[in-house]
Structures are given as C-alpha cells and as structure tokens.
C-alpha cells in the first residue's frame, strides 16, 4: 500500500513539474524586420546546445525557414 501511495505521489509530482514551463513565450517573429531577425539568428548561433531548447531560437529558425521558402512554402 505504501508503494502505491509513493508511486502515485511521484507520478503527480512529475506531471506537475512538466506543466510548470518557466520559459518566456517566444516573441512574435512575423513582425521582426530582417535586421532584427538576423541579429536573433546570430545570437542563437552563439547559444550552442542551449539554443536548441530556447523557444525564441526555435521561432527564429522557423521564421527564417518560412521567409526563405516564401508564403507558399510547405514543410
């Protein structure tokens, strides 16, 4: 019975921790100028492995990709 309670408590703690994402929301990259987007791209390039988990860097990467392909581009 104790194992069941500890298991349930551990599961709840993990689920609560997973829902507590403390990263700031990604900025609206669609409204960035080319210069701003380029500056963010360079910042992310210097970020190394941490940039892979940075929501801003992911948004910048996606926006660069979309601008490269144009509005009709499909992934």
N, C-alpha and C positions, 0 to 999 in steps of 0.2 A: 504494500500500500504506500509506503514511504517513497519507493522508487517511482511509482506512478505520479505522486504529487510533485516530486522533484523534476520529473520529466516534463510534466505539464507546465510547471513554473519556468523551466528553462526554455521551452518552446515559446511561451508567451513573451519572455524577455527578448528572445532573438527576433521575434516578429515585431515587437515594439521598437527595437533598435533599428531594424531595417526600414521602418517607416519614418524614422527621425533623420531625414536627409538635411543636413545643415549647410549644404552648398547653396550659394546665392543663385537666383534664377539667371539664366542666360540672357544677355541683352538682346534687344531686337536688332538682329544683324541686317535685316532687309533695309533699314533706314540708314545704315552706315554708308559713308562716302567711300570711294575707292581708296583714299589715303588712310582713313580710319581702319578699313578692313585690312589693308596691307600692314599697318602698324600692329594690329592684333595678331595677324598671321605670323609676323616676326617674333612677337612676344611668345606665342605658343611654340614656335620652333625652338626657342631657347629654353622652354619649360621642361624638355626631356620627357621622361616617363610620366611625370605628374600631369602633363598637358593632356594625356590620353583620357584622364578621368575628369578633366576640367570641363564643365558644361559650356563655358564660354568658348573654349577652344573647339569643342565639337560643333557648336553652332557656326563658328567662323569657318571651319572646314567645310561644312555643308553648304554655307552660303557661297564660298569660293567655287565649289563644285557646280552649284546651280548657275552662278554667273558665267562660268566657263562654258557650260552646255547651252545656256540661253533658257528662256522660259519654256520652250518646248522639250527640253532635255528630259529623258527618262532614265532612272537608275536601274 
